[in-house]
């Protein structure tokens, strides 16, 4: 199978990668998902996990910019009280990866050997072997994962799970943690301070 790398590159340019730090509290993911649903945002993937601070979770959100404004998604995320920081890593130096598990059908030792060779070419690992199938673990950008899926498709793919993108900016820059978030009061009423980022704090 031939892969149109130019078309894949054009498609990736239309995708924006947003990273949000949120408070690790019950219901926060549901609030973010509800925001996407209410606004009818077109989200390609959403990956969530804890950070080095167990009180904070990190979300990586991939937005199809041809259908949804990434800037609009970013500004609306800031309106949620549990969101600490949001960054668009699309056009800044960053490491962006995705992981996939691919279960491939096999019927004999020769096929298992061929699939192992393909995994080696793509710098992937065979993480499970059974009589009738193999599971390949591959990490990389979306183009790499799409490519190995095309090649393994000739053997018969039984099941695929993909994490979606995760991303981290290069160098010494880091996202603001909860204790680093700067709040600039601009108004006060009814015992509440309204800050420049739109969040309220009762005093």
C-alpha positions in Angstrom: 0.0 0.0 0.0 1.2 3.5 -0.8 0.9 6.3 1.7 0.4 9.9 0.6 2.8 11.6 3.0 2.1 15.0 1.6 -1.6 14.6 2.3 -0.9 13.4 5.8 1.4 16.5 6.4 -1.4 18.8 5.2 -3.9 17.2 7.5 -1.5 17.5 10.5 -1.1 21.2 9.8 -4.8 21.6 10.3 -4.6 20.0 13.7 -3.7 22.1 16.8 -2.3 20.6 20.0 -3.5 22.2 23.2 -2.3 21.3 26.6 -4.3 22.2 29.7 -3.4 21.8 33.4 -6.5 21.2 35.5 -7.3 20.5 39.1 -7.4 16.7 39.8 -10.9 16.7 41.2 -14.0 14.6 40.6 -16.1 16.0 37.8 -13.5 18.1 36.1 -13.2 15.9 33.0 -17.0 15.8 32.7 -17.0 19.7 32.8 -14.5 19.8 29.9 -16.4 17.2 27.9 -19.6 19.1 28.5 -18.0 22.3 27.2 -17.0 20.5 24.0 -20.4 19.1 23.6 -22.3 22.4 24.2 -20.0 24.3 21.8 -20.1 21.5 19.3 -16.3 21.5 19.1 -14.6 19.0 16.7 -12.0 17.3 19.0 -9.8 14.6 17.4 -8.4 13.2 20.6 -8.2 13.9 24.4 -5.6 12.3 26.5 -5.6 12.8 30.3 -3.2 11.8 33.1 -1.8 13.0 36.4 1.4 15.0 36.6 4.3 15.1 39.1 1.8 16.9 41.4 -1.0 14.4 42.3 -3.4 17.4 42.7 -3.0 18.4 39.0 -3.9 16.5 35.8 -2.7 17.3 32.3 -4.9 17.2 29.3 -3.7 17.0 25.7 -6.4 18.1 23.3 -6.1 17.8 19.5 -8.4 20.2 17.6 -9.2 20.0 13.9 -8.6 23.7 13.1 -10.4 23.4 9.7 -13.7 22.9 11.7 -13.0 24.4 15.1 -11.0 27.5 16.1 -8.2 26.4 18.4 -8.1 29.9 19.9 -11.8 29.7 20.8 -11.3 26.3 22.5 -8.4 27.8 24.5 -10.3 30.8 25.6 -13.4 28.8 26.6 -11.2 26.4 28.6 -9.9 29.3 30.6 -13.5 30.0 31.7 -13.7 26.8 33.6 -12.9 27.3 37.2 -10.8 24.2 37.6 -8.5 25.0 34.6 -5.0 26.3 35.8 -3.2 26.9 32.5 -3.7 26.3 28.8 -1.0 26.4 26.0 -1.1 25.8 22.3 2.0 23.8 21.4 1.3 23.6 17.7 3.8 26.2 16.5 6.4 26.0 19.3 9.2 23.5 19.7 7.7 20.4 21.3 7.9 16.7 21.6 4.6 15.2 20.4 4.0 11.4 20.5 1.2 8.9 20.3 1.2 5.2 21.3 -0.8 2.4 19.8 -1.4 -1.2 20.5 -2.1 -3.3 17.4 -3.4 -6.9 17.5 -2.5 -8.7 14.3 -3.8 -12.0 13.1 -1.2 -14.7 12.5 -1.6 -18.3 11.3 1.9 -19.7 11.3 5.5 -19.1 12.5 6.5 -17.5 9.2 3.9 -14.8 9.6 5.0 -14.2 13.2 8.6 -13.8 12.1 7.6 -11.3 9.3 5.5 -9.2 11.7 8.4 -9.2 14.1 10.7 -7.9 11.3 8.1 -5.2 10.4 8.0 -4.1 14.1 11.8 -3.9 14.2 11.8 -1.7 11.1 9.4 0.7 12.8 11.3 0.5 16.1 8.3 -1.0 17.7 7.9 -3.9 20.1 6.0 -7.2 20.1 4.5 -7.2 23.6 2.3 -10.3 23.4 2.4 -13.5 21.4 -0.3 -16.2 21.1 -1.0 -19.0 18.7 -3.2 -16.9 16.4 -2.2 -13.3 17.1 0.5 -10.8 18.0 0.2 -7.4 19.7 2.6 -4.7 18.5 3.3 -1.6 20.6 4.4 1.4 18.5 5.2 4.9 19.7 5.7 7.9 17.4 3.9 10.6 15.5 0.6 9.9 13.7 2.3 9.4 10.3 4.4 6.6 11.7 1.5 4.9 13.3 -0.6 5.2 10.2 2.2 3.7 8.2 2.6 0.6 10.3 -1.1 0.1 10.3 -1.1 0.1 6.5 1.7 -2.5 6.4 0.2 -4.7 9.0 -3.2 -4.5 7.4 -2.1 -7.1 4.8 -2.0 -9.7 7.6 -5.3 -8.8 9.1 -5.7 -6.4 12.0 -8.0 -7.7 14.7 -8.0 -4.7 17.1 -6.4 -1.3 17.5 -6.2 1.1 20.4 -4.6 4.5 20.1 -3.9 6.9 23.0 -4.1 10.2 21.0 -1.4 12.8 21.1 0.5 13.7 24.2 2.8 16.7 24.1 5.5 18.6 26.0 7.3 21.8 25.2 11.1 21.5 24.6 13.7 23.2 26.7 13.3 24.7 30.2 9.9 26.2 29.8 7.1 24.7 31.8 3.4 25.2 32.3 2.2 27.1 35.4 1.3 25.0 38.3 -1.6 25.9 40.7 0.7 27.8 43.1 2.3 29.7 40.3 -0.9 30.9 38.6 -1.0 34.7 38.7 -4.3 36.3 39.6 -4.7 40.0 38.9 -7.8 41.5 40.6 -9.8 43.9 38.5 -13.0 44.2 40.4 -14.6 43.3 43.7 -18.3 42.8 44.6 -20.3 40.8 47.1 -17.2 39.6 48.8 -15.7 38.1 45.6 -12.7 39.2 43.7 -12.9 38.8 39.9 -9.5 38.4 38.3 -8.1 39.2 34.9 -8.3 35.6 33.8 -12.0 35.6 34.5 -12.0 33.3 37.6 -13.5 34.4 40.9 -12.1 34.1 44.4 -14.2 34.7 47.5 -12.6 36.8 50.2 
